[in-house]
Amino acid sequence: MKLSCKKTDRSKQVLQIVQWGNGSPTIEKRNYFKKDGEWQCGKTAGLTLEDFKKLLANKAEVKEALSKKIEIDDNEDDEDEKPKKKKKAKKHHDDDED
């Protein structure tokens, strides 16, 4: 579940609910960068007041997403939007960006 995405030509920062491997869903804010025209997974980042407000505004959906295993729909993303992950991640997010 994607809550927000701030994007420039060479980087983006995504606030989303993710599930790594068989673990529980978590809230993650991650940086991505472009290398050779493809998005690469970067480091996680701390939450800001703006991020917290996004979480509160989507409280019911966030609570539901955190309480269950997340199903992936690989057809949701545009090819350009798919980041390269070092670990296999299960995630669910909307197409809308801020």
Phi, psi and omega in degrees: 000114180271125180264326177198157178212117175256125189230140170239186179297325188244353181210163173208158179230124186241129173257120185204167172265127180230163175223115180267124178058228179263011182287178178281151176299143179222162174273131182223136171244115187234142174269144175231154177221156179267131176224123182055036177080002180239146178286132178244142179288133179246205182279160173280161182229156178288158180278143177256174175300320178300318178297316180299320178296322176298318179298315179296321180294335181245031188309311183296315181293320179296315180299317179295315181296323181285341185267001181217166174291146184261133176265140179266138168238095184297345180278354182290324187271151167285152181303322181292334184275349184283115178282153174275126180250142176284325177252152178286126183238141171257127179212160179224132177206160180279166177276341185286139178240153177273000000 
